[in-house]
């Protein structure tokens, strides 16, 4: 089998397509330049230095000068990166950690506590008892109660016996707050997934439109070349070449704008996945659907993360209301303490001793200018406000799913029409081009047919992207 060298390939490509020929000649020039540089280096350097290079194929060294293909990201990879690098989710995780700590603190408040205390006091005057003054004629020693120095170390245990249910209700309120934080994290994760899906398919759509604009420019460029060849044969005029070149410039400007839009979408996707100022190239297929089954709608809104979070907040407000009501009742607690000190309970001996004490403490606030009752009213009003918000959220979720379902069906129907239009415009362009080559179609008719095909292809791409975005909206509206 005969092997074609690079020069033959460049000549053949130049004959088929001048643009491809220029690219092939550029690559051939680069490879020859690298080979010439290595040859000069071998003449100047030691052979031992060139020996490792001699085993490297020259086409690998030449190919290193061309940039590698951009790394293509799948949708799953984008979602994983976005979840790992999301500051919003990091904030939610911190809130969950704080809610867990608050729950443990409120539960710990219901159990007995143990404390250690120490004290020292000095009193300049102490009590003295002179018995001789009480019994005249009898000499009795005076009794002094201590020397003014008091030392005391105490190990004290306290346990709440009854608090009107305040401690229990606060612990349950903090448990509801923890569940609310967890549901908020799930809701934010779902929203992030929705944002990434939309950005992913918006980027795919922008890239597809840029590719369509590029193909349209290449198609008109080939037409300009056909006109140049026809001018040589004498059956096309300079006016036709100028008109085609002007159409080419218009298409090239459209391609530049489409490329800029694609770059902007890739940068937005990069920001979502945690790589700002980096273009992320999606490697998915715009024609691959997100939803394979026929969507039915009617998802139970009670199972949505947003609804569960709001219900947990309502439960938290209800528990806080009961805790505030419990503060209106008396409180009862038990205490036990072990003391070791000097003089202890025997101040006459004034020596180190240990002793213990046990007791019960009862307290009841009888009047506080209705401060606690106002607190009950405040927590109850917050609960009623959250209960009203639940109705608004339920209606919003139901309506959002229905709108997403209608939008998806409309986008799918529109896509079918746009796809039919593309087929018709391609057939029309082939017919007009055939008539143009026979000289029975004007240049304006051909350019109009090419513009109409480009517009039809662009509209079909936008319609396909609209279907994918509508699928993403429906998945988000149904909690997936």
Residue pairs with C-beta under 8 A, 6 or more apart in sequence:
4 12
6 24
6 27
6 28
6 31
7 28
9 24
10 21
10 24
10 25
10 28
11 21
13 20
13 21
13 23
13 24
14 20
14 21
14 22
14 24
14 25
15 21
17 222
18 225
19 218
19 221
27 62
27 66
30 62
30 65
31 58
31 59
31 62
34 58
34 61
34 62
34 65
35 58
35 62
38 50
38 53
38 58
38 61
41 50
42 50
70 279
70 281
71 281
72 281
72 282
72 283
73 273
73 280
73 281
73 282
73 283
74 282
74 283
74 284
75 196
75 197
75 200
75 282
75 284
78 196
78 199
78 200
78 269
78 272
78 273
78 280
78 282
79 193
79 196
79 197
81 273
81 274
81 275
82 192
82 195
82 196
82 272
82 273
82 274
83 89
83 189
83 192
84 274
85 273
85 274
85 275
86 192
86 274
88 188
88 192
89 185
89 188
89 189
89 192
92 181
92 184
92 185
92 188
93 185
95 181
95 184
95 185
96 178
96 181
96 182
96 185
98 181
99 174
99 177
99 178
99 180
99 181
100 178
102 174
102 177
102 178
103 171
103 174
103 175
103 177
103 178
105 174
106 167
106 170
106 171
106 173
106 174
107 171
107 174
109 160
109 167
109 170
109 171
110 160
110 167
110 168
110 171
111 159
112 157
112 158
112 159
113 157
113 158
113 159
114 155
114 156
114 157
115 155
115 156
115 157
115 158
116 153
116 154
116 155
116 156
117 153
117 154
117 156
118 152
118 153
118 154
119 150
119 151
119 152
119 153
120 149
120 150
120 151
120 152
121 149
121 150
122 148
122 149
122 150
123 146
123 148
123 150
124 148
125 148
126 144
126 145
126 146
126 147
126 148
127 144
127 145
127 146
128 142
128 143
128 144
128 145
129 142
129 143
129 144
129 145
130 140
130 142
131 140
131 141
131 142
131 143
132 138
132 139
132 140
132 142
134 140
143 348
145 347
145 348
146 343
146 347
146 350
147 350
149 342
150 341
150 342
150 343
151 341
151 342
151 352
152 339
152 340
152 341
153 339
153 340
153 341
154 337
154 338
154 339
154 340
154 341
155 337
155 338
156 335
156 336
156 337
156 338
157 335
157 336
157 337
158 333
158 334
158 335
159 333
159 334
159 335
160 167
160 331
160 332
160 333
161 332
161 333
161 334
161 360
162 329
162 330
162 331
162 332
163 326
163 329
163 331
163 332
164 325
164 326
164 327
164 328
164 329
164 330
164 331
165 322
165 323
165 325
165 326
165 329
166 323
166 326
166 327
169 319
169 320
169 322
169 323
169 326
170 319
170 320
170 323
172 319
173 315
173 316
173 317
173 319
173 320
173 323
174 316
176 312
176 313
176 315
176 316
176 319
177 312
177 313
177 316
179 308
179 312
179 315
180 309
180 310
180 312
180 313
180 316
183 305
183 306
183 308
183 309
183 312
184 305
184 309
186 305
186 308
187 304
187 305
187 306
187 309
190 305
190 476
190 479
191 476
193 476
194 472
194 473
194 475
194 476
195 272
196 269
196 272
196 273
197 290
197 472
197 475
197 476
198 469
198 472
198 473
199 265
199 268
199 269
199 272
200 269
200 282
200 284
201 284
201 286
201 465
201 468
201 469
201 472
202 265
202 268
202 465
202 469
203 262
203 265
203 266
203 268
203 269
203 280
203 282
204 282
204 284
204 285
204 286
204 465
204 468
205 286
205 461
205 462
205 464
205 465
205 468
206 258
206 261
206 262
206 264
206 265
206 266
207 262
207 265
207 266
207 281
207 282
208 286
208 461
208 464
208 465
209 258
209 261
209 262
209 458
209 461
209 462
210 255
210 258
210 259
210 261
210 262
212 258
212 454
212 457
212 458
212 461
213 251
213 254
213 255
213 258
213 259
213 454
213 458
214 255
214 258
215 457
216 251
216 254
216 255
216 450
216 453
216 454
216 457
217 248
217 251
217 252
217 254
217 255
219 450
220 244
220 247
220 248
220 251
220 447
220 450
221 248
223 244
223 446
223 450
224 241
224 244
224 245
224 248
227 236
227 240
227 241
227 244
228 241
230 236
231 237
231 238
231 241
235 439
239 443
240 443
243 443
243 444
243 447
244 443
244 447
247 447
247 450
247 451
251 454
263 279
266 279
266 280
266 281
267 277
267 278
267 279
269 280
269 282
270 276
270 277
270 278
270 279
270 280
273 280
286 461
286 464
286 465
286 468
287 464
289 467
289 468
289 471
290 468
290 471
290 472
290 475
291 408
291 471
291 474
291 475
295 405
295 408
295 474
295 478
297 401
297 402
297 405
297 478
298 401
299 401
299 477
299 478
299 479
301 307
301 394
301 397
301 398
302 308
303 479
304 397
304 479
305 479
306 393
306 397
307 390
307 393
307 394
307 397
310 386
310 389
310 390
310 393
311 390
313 386
314 383
314 386
314 387
314 390
317 379
317 380
317 382
317 383
317 386
318 383
320 379
320 382
321 376
321 379
321 380
321 383
324 372
324 375
324 376
324 378
324 379
325 376
327 365
327 372
327 375
328 372
328 373
328 376
329 364
330 362
330 363
330 364
331 362
331 363
331 364
332 360
332 361
332 362
333 360
333 361
334 358
334 359
334 360
334 361
335 357
335 358
335 359
335 360
335 361
336 356
336 357
336 358
336 359
337 356
337 357
337 358
338 354
338 355
338 356
339 354
339 355
339 356
339 357
340 352
340 353
340 354
341 352
341 353
342 350
342 351
342 352
342 353
343 349
343 350
343 351
343 353
344 351
344 352
344 353
344 354
344 355
345 353
345 355
346 353
365 372
397 477
400 477
401 474
401 477
401 478
403 477
404 470
404 473
404 474
404 476
404 477
404 478
405 474
405 477
407 470
407 473
407 474
408 467
408 470
408 471
408 473
408 474
410 470
411 463
411 466
411 467
411 469
411 470
412 467
412 470
414 463
414 466
415 460
415 463
415 464
415 466
415 467
418 456
418 459
418 460
418 463
419 460
419 463
421 456
421 459
421 460
422 453
422 456
422 457
422 460
424 456
425 449
425 452
425 453
425 456
425 457
426 453
428 449
428 452
428 453
429 446
429 449
429 450
429 452
429 453
432 441
432 445
432 446
432 449
433 441
433 446
433 449
435 441
435 445
436 442
436 443
436 445
436 446
